[in-house]
Amino acid sequence: MRSWFYHPGAAIIGFVSRLLWGARIEGVEHLPRTGPFILVANHCSNLDPLMMGWASGNQIGRVVHFMAKIEMRSWPIIGWLATQAGVYFVRRGERDRAAQQFSLDALADGRPIAMFPEGTRSRTGHLREGKPGAALLAMRSGVPLVPAAVSGTHRIFPGRSRWPRPARVRIRIGEPFSLPHQASGRLDRAALAAGTERIMSAIEALLPEDQRRVR
């Protein structure tokens, strides 16, 4: 997998994000400098993976492999650049064993990965309920999870706007935590649900009130 564009791309995104939206990062000290981890974050804009790449791996001199929807691979220019920045792709709405295996292999090799547990963007900015994929990988691999939250990006392209709007972007990174490790055997649905809820609660705690889940 090629990743030569990860750091140059992240540097460009960081410059633009600071210039246009006053982007700030909090909690970089929580990112592990060595070893594998799973970065989990909310998702409310197509800009989120780019900004999170800048806010995570680029801050500590590491490449974080982001999981992205397979449709992105066919996007002009962006899709190709993603393949040069350590991004790997998943087929949403089905059990993509290849993506799951890549995730586990990367973690076993000591490399960090990043996921958006909601599975799709929240156009309102409110955190949605999570899918079990991140919990499954964390329980299978036994590696720590690092929660993160990005706020304000849903205001940059509101509705179907094609032109960016003013916004204040903040990225907060929380303390790592782990779920019960179960390397083999069938994972209990209740345990997966509990793990997923713990992940979403950790992300939610980092979000401003107006972007938390609607209950």
N, C-alpha and C positions, 0 to 999 in steps of 0.2 A: 504494500500500500504506500502510495506517495503522500508526503506531507510537507514538501518544501515550501508550499505557499501559506502554511498555517500562520507562521509568525509575521511575514510581511503583510498578509491580508489583515491579521488582527491589529497590527500597528496602524494601518490605514483606517480601519473601522474605528479604532480608539480615537484617532485624531478627529475624524468627522463627527463622532458622537459627542466628544467634548466641545467641539466648536459650535455645532448646531443645537445640541440639546443639553449642554452642560452636564454630560454624563459623569457620574461619580460611582466609585466602587467602595464598598465597606466589607471588612472581614476577610481580606486576602490572607491574613495569618492563619485562617482555618484550612487553607488548601494544603494537602500533604505534598511535601517536596520530593518524596520518594514513594515507590510502591503504588499499587493499583487503588483506585477508588471509583465510585459511580457518582457523578455530579447529576443531581436531579433539580429541575427548575420548572417554573410556570411558563406558559407560552401564550402570548396574546398578539404577536406580530411576527412577520417573516424576518424582521430585523433581530429577533431575540437570539437565534443561534450565533449570528455574527458578533453581537455584543457580548454574549456569554463566552465565546471563544477568546475575545480580547480580555474579558474580566477574569478568566480562570487560567488556562494554561499559559497564555502569553505573559501573565504576571509573575509566573514562577519558572519560566524557561522550559516548559514541558508542552508536549502535544497532547491535547485531549481529543479523543476520537468521538465525534458527534454522530448520533444516529439520526438519519433524516428520511423523510418519505421518498419512495422510489421515484415519484413523479419529478422530483427536483433534478434528477440525473439528466433529463431531457431538456431542461431549461437552457436557452442559449447563453453561452459564456459562463453564467453562474454555475450551471451543472458541471461543466468541465473544471472550473476552479475548485468546486467542492471536492472533486476526485483527486485534486492535487493538494488538498488541505486535511487529509486524514479522515474525511467524512465517509461513513458507510451507510448503506441504504436498507430500508425495511419495507416490506409490503404490508400496508396497514389493513386491518380488518381480517387478517388471517394469521395462522401460526407460521411465521417465517423462520424455519429451523436454521437456515443459513445465517441469517442475521443474529439469531440467538447464539449459534455456535461461534460466530466471529466475536461476539461480546465476551463470551466465556474464555475463549482463547486469548483475547487481548488482555483480560484481567489476569489470567494465569501467567501471562508473560510479563506482568508488572506494569501494564499500561492503563491509564485512566480512560474512562468513557463517559459520555454525557447523554442524558435522555430527558425528554419532556413527558412525564407520566400521564398527562391529560390526553396525549395521543393526537391532538389537533389544537388549533388556535382557539382561544376564547375572544371573540370579537368585541365583547363588552368590557373585557379586562378583568372580570371576576374569575377567580380560580374555579375550575370545574373539578368534578370527581376524577380520580385517577384510575388508570388501567393497571393490571397486576404485573406487567412486564418488568418494571424496575425492581419490585419486591422479589420476584422470582429469581432474577439474576443475582441480587444481593444475597438471597438465602442459599442459592446454589454455590456461589463463589466464596461467600464468607468475607467479602471485602467491605470496607466502610462506605457509607453513603454520605455525600456532602450536599446538604440542601442549599438552594440559592433562589433568589426572587428578583425579578426585574419588574420595575414599576414605571409607568408612564409611556411605554412604547405603543400601547393601544391608541394613544391620542395622536400619534404622528401621521397615520393614514386612517382617519376615522371613516367608517362606512366603506364606501367604494372609492374614496378619494385617491387620485393618482398623484397628487402633489403633497409633499410633506408639510405638516403644520407644526407650530411651536409646541414644545413639550419639555418637561423636566424629567430626565431619566435617572433612576437610581438602581444600582445592582447591589444586593446584600447577600453575603455568603455566610452561612451558619456553621455551627460546630458539627463535626462528623459524628455519626452514630452507626450502630450496627443492628442488623436483624438476626434472629436465631439461624445458625448455619446448619444446613441440611444438604450435604453434597450429593446424596443419592436417595432413591425411594420416592414414592409419590408425595407431592406436597399437598398438605391439607388445605382445602379451600378457605376455611376459617382463618388459618394461619396466614395465608396469602392476603386475605382481606384485611386482617389486622396490620400486616406489614405495610400494605398500601395506604391504609389510613394514617399510620405513623409517618410515612413519607409526606403525604399531603398536608398533615398538620404541621410538620416541620417547615415546609415551604410557606404555608399560610402564616405562620408566626412571623415571617420575615417581610410580609406584604403590608402595605398601608391598609387601613380599615376599608377603604372604598374599593379594594380589589380582592377582598377575601370572599369566601364562598357565600352564596345566597342560600340561607337555610329556611 
